[in-house]
C-alpha cells in the first residue's frame, strides 16, 4: 500500500469513526497497519488506533499501540514524532493508573525539545502529568502542571486543551473540597463547548457535564446533578464511551446515596464497578468502594463496610493514592468509634494525621486542615494553597509553606 492509498484509507477510517461505526473504522486502520509501506502513514494510523482505544476504554490495547508507535517514530528519526509517541505512552499509563510511569514519560517529552510542533504538545504533556500527580495526591505539583497547561492553551489559543484542563481543575478542587471552584471550572469548560465546539467531538460536552454533575452533588444540588449526569450518560451511551459510562454510573449511585436511597444506589455501584474492572480504572474502583462503604454504614452494616474498606485500601496503596487512604482511615475511625474498639480507633486516627501531614492538607496560616469540609481556597504563585479568608485577613509577603521548607536542619 503506497503513500496516497494509505492517506485515503486513514481518511476513510476517520469518516467511519466519526459516524459512530467504530468497529468498521478499526478494521480499516488495522488493514493499513498490516499493508502500508509508508512509515509516516503507519505513525498516523497508530495515532488513530490509540485515540479510538482510549475512548472505548481499551487501555491495554492503547498501550500496545503506543509502544509500536514509539518504534515507528524511531524509524522516522523525527523529534516531533518521538515526542508525540512518548505523550501517547504517558497517556496510556495515566489511563491504566500507572502514575509514576506517566510522570516519567511526560518528563521525557519535556526534555525532547524538537520543533514548534513538539512545543505545542507541551500543554497536553503538562495536563497528563497534572492528572498523574493528582492520582498520587501530590496537590501542589498537580496544580502547578494544570496552570502550566492552561498557560499553553491560552498562548496557543487551544480551546480544546483549555476545556480539558478546566475539567481536570474541577476534579482537583472537588478533591480538596473547594466546591465553588469545583463547579466554576467545568462550567467554564461547558461555555467553551457552547462557544467554540461546533466541530468538536461530543465527548467534550459530555466531559464538562459529568464534572458539573459531581460538583452539583457535592453542593447538595441533587436535581441539577441528576440533569447533568443524564446528559453526559446519553452521549457516553451513543458513542460507546465505556470509561465515561462508568463514571456516570458512579455519580448516579452517589446522588442516590446522598438521597439516602441505598437500594437504588447499590446496583449503580455494581454496574460502575463492573466497567471499571473491565477497563482497568483502579482509581475509579477506589471511589466506587468508598461509596459502597458509606451505603453499608447508612444501613449500619459495619462489618460489610469494613470488608469494602479492606478492598479499597489494597487498591489505594497499590496506586499510591494518599487521599483515598486518608478517606478510608477517616471511615474506619467512625466505624471503630461506633464499635467502641479503642485500639483500632487510635491506630486510624494516627494514620489519618500522617496522611494529612504527608499531603500538606492544612492551611499554612491558621493550621486548620484543608479538604475536611467545603472551604474557599486560594493558591499563591508557588501553587501552595490556603484558606481564602486567611489570605484576606493576614495578607502575605511570600508563601509561609515555602519559607518553612527552605529552613534546613543544621548539623553539628
N, C-alpha and C positions, 0 to 999 in steps of 0.2 A: 504494500500500500504506500503510494507516494505522498509527498507533502500536501498537494492540493486535495487529494482524496481524503487524507487524514483530517484536514480542516473541515471539509464538508460533513464527514461522519461525526466529528465533535459537535458541530452546529446542529446536526440532526438530533443527536442525543440531548443537547440543551433544550431544543424545542419540545421534545417528548417530556423531558423532566419538568419544564415549566407548565406543561399541560397536565401535570399530575400522573403521567404514565411512567412512573419511576422504574419499574422492573424492565420495561422495554428500553428505557434510556441506559440502564446499567448494562444490558446485553449489547447494545450498540458500542458503548465505550469499552467494554471488555474485548470485543472483536478488534477494535482499533489497537488496543494494548497488545494483543496477540500478533497482529499482522503488520503494524506500521513500522517502517524502517527509519522514520524521522524522529530523532531524539527530542527535539523541541515540542513536536506534536504529542509524543508519549508523555512528556513532562506535563503538558496542559491537560491531557486526558486523565492523568493521575490526580491532578488538582480537582477535576470534576468528580472523580470517584471518591476522593477524600471528603469533599463537601457533602455529597449525597449520603454517604455512610454516616457522617456526623449528624445530619438532620434526622436520619432514621434511627439513630441510637445504636448503630452497629459499630461500636467504638474499637473493638479488637480488629475488625476489618479496616477501619480508618487508619489505625496504627500500622497495619501490614502494608497498606498502600503508601503511607508516609515514608516508611523505610525504603521501599522501592524507589520512591521519588528522589530521595537523597542520592542513591546510586546513579540515577539518571542525571541529576544536577552535577555530580562529579564528572560524569562522562562529558557533559557540555562545557565544563570548566568556566562557568559563568557565576560570578559572586551574587548576582541578583537571584538567579535560580536557586543557588545554595541557601541564601537567606530565607527565601520563601519556603523551601523544603524543611529547614530547621524549625521555622514557625509552625508548619503543619505537624511536625513531630511533637513540638511543645503542646500544641492544642490537643493532639490525640492523648497525650499523657494527662493533660488537665481534665479531659472528659473521663478518663479512667481513674481519676483522683490520685494520680501519682504526682503529688505536688512538688516534691523535691526535684524530680526529673524535669518537670515543666520549667521550674526556675533555672535549672542548669542549661537547658536548651535555649531558653529565652536569652540568657546571658551570652551564649554562643552567637545568637543572632545579632545582639547589640555590638559584639566585638568584630563582626564582619562588616565593616563599613565599605560597602560597594558604591554603586552609583546612586543617583537621586531616587531611583525606583526602590532600592533597598531602604533608604532613609524614610520613604513614605510608609514602609511596613512597620517602622518603629512604634507607631501608635498602637498597632494591633499586638505587637510584642509586649508593650507595656501593659496593655489590658489583660493579656493572658497571664503575665507574671503577677499582676494585681489579684486576679482571681485565685491563683495558686497560693499567694501569701494569705488571702482571706480564708482559704480552705485550711491553712495551718494556724489560723487565728493570730497572725502577726499583723496587727491592725495598722500600726504606723507605716510599715513598708507597703502594705496593701493600698493605703490612701495615697501615699507618695506615687505609686505606679499609676493609679487611676487618674490622679491630677496631671501626671505627665501625658497619659493617653489623651486626656481632654485637651491639653495644650496642642498636641499633634493634630487632633481633629479640627481645632479652630484654625491653626496655621495653614492646614491643607484644605480647609473648607470641606471636610469629610463628614457629612451629616449622618451617614450610616454608622460610622465609628462613634460619633458623638452619642447617637441613640443607644448603642450597645454599652458604652461607658456609663451613661445615665442609669441604665438598668442595673449594672454592677454596683454603682453607688447606692442605688435604692436597697440592694441586698446588704451592702456594707452597713448602712445606717439602721436597717432592720435589726441586724445582729447586735449592734451596740445600743439599741433602743432609743434612738432619736427618731421617733415616728413621724414627726413633721417633715424632716428631710427624707425619710424613707418613702414618703408619699410624693414629695416635691420632685425628686429626680425621675421616677417613672412617668409622672405627669408631663414632665419636660420631654421625655422620650416620646410619649404619645403625641405631643404637639409637633415634634419633628416629623413623625409619621404623617400627620394630617397635612403639614405644610409642604413637605418635600417627597413624600413616599408613594406618589402615584405609580412609579415604575418599580418600586421595591417589592421584594417578596413579602407576602402577608405575615411571615414569621416575625417581622419587626413589630407589627401591630399586636400580634399575639403575645410577644415577649413583654411589651410595655403593659398590656392589660393584666397579665399574670402578676407582675411586680406591684401594680396598683392594688390588685386584689389582696395580696399579702399585707400591704401597709394598711388598707382599709380594715382588714380583720383585726390587726393589732390595735387600731384606734377604736375598735368596737362598732364600726360602721358595717354591720354584717350584711345588710341588704346590698349596699354598694359593692362589697367584697364579692358577693354571690354573682352580681351582674357582670363584673369584670372577669371573673373566673369562667363564667359560662361563655362569654365572648371569646376568651382565649382558648377554651377547650374545643369550641366549634371549629376554629381554624386548625387546631392541632389534629383533630379527627379528619378533617378534609384533606390534610397534607400528609397524613401518616407519620406525624411528628411524635414518636413514642416518648422521647425524653420530656417534652412539654406536657404530654398527656399524664405522665407520672406525677409531675409537679402540680398540675391542676387537680388531680385526684387527691393529692396530699392536702392542698389548700381547701378543697371541698370538705374533707374529713375534719380539718382544723376548724372550719366555720361551724360544722355540726357540733363539734366538741364544745366550742365557745357558747353554743346554744344549749349545752348540756344534753344534747340528743345523741347519747353514746351509741345506741343501737344502729342509728344511721351512719355514724362515724366509722365504726369498726369495719364494715365491708369496703368502704372507700380506702381506708388504710391498707386493707389486704390487697386491693387491686393495685394501689400505688406501689406497695412492696413487691408485688409480683413483677411489675415492669422494671422497677429499679434494680431488682436482682438480675433480670434478663439482660439489661443494658450495661450493668456494672457500675451503677452510680451508688457507691458505698456511702458517700456523704449524705445523699438523699435518704438512704436506708437508716442512717442515724436519726435524721429528722422524723421519719415515719415512726421509728421505735420510741422516740420521745413522746410523740402524740399518743401512741398506743399506751404507754406507761401512764400518762395523765388520765386517759379513759379508765384504766383499771383503778387508779386512785379515786376517781369520782365514784366508782362503784364499790369503793372500799375493799377491793380485792388486792391486798398489799403484797401477797406472795407472788401473784401473777405479775404485778408491777415490777417486782424485783427481778423476775425472770427476764422481762423485756429490757430492763436496765443492764443486766449482765451481757446480753447480746449486743446492745448498743455500745457498751463500754469497750468490748473487744474490738468492734469496728473503729470507734473513735481513736483508740490507742494505736491501732494499725495505720490509721491515716495521719496521726499527729494533729488531730483536730482538738485543740485545747478548750475551745468554747463549748463543744459538745460534752467534754469531760466535766467541765465546770457545772453545766446544767444537770448532768447526771448525779454529781455529788450533792447538788442542791436538792434534787428529788429524793435521794437516799436519806439526806438529813431529815426531811419532812416525814418520810416513812418510818425511820427508826425512832424519831421523837414520838410518833403515834404509838409505835410498838413498845415504847419505853425501854429500848435497848441502848443503854447509855454509852457503852464502849464503842459500838458501831457508829453511834451518833457523833461521838467526839472525833473518831477517825475521819469521817466525811467532812466535818467542819474544818479540820486541819487541811485536808486535801483541797477543799473549796478555796480556802485562803491562799494556798500555794499557787493554785491556778490564777487567781486574781493578781498576785504579785508577778507571776511569770508573764502574763499578758499585759501588765501595766494598766489594768482596768480600774483605775482610780484617778480622780482629779488631782493633779499636782499642786493645786492651790488649797482646796478645802480638805483633801484627803479622803473624801467620801467616794464610794465605789461608783463606777460607770457601768451601765448595762444591767443594773438591778431593776430599774424602773424607767418609764418613759421620761426622758430629760432632753432639753435643748442643749446641744453641744456645739462647740466651735473649734476648728482646727487652726493652729498657727502655721506659718510658712514651713516649719520643720515637719509638719504632719502629726505632731503630738496634739491631742485634743483634750479639751477641758469643758466644764460646765459653762455655758454662755453667761449665766448670772455671775459666776466667779470672775470671769474676764471683765465683765461690765463693772463689777464692784471694785476689784483690785487693780485693774489695768495690768499691763506687763511691759517690762523693758527687756524682754527676752524670755525664752522658754525656761521655766523652772525645772522641767524634766531634763532638758539638755544640760543645764548648769549642774544638776546633780550627777548626771552620767559622766561629766567631764572631770569631776573630782575623783582622782585615782588614789587608792590606798598607798600610804608611804611604807617603805621597807627599811628596817634598821640594819 
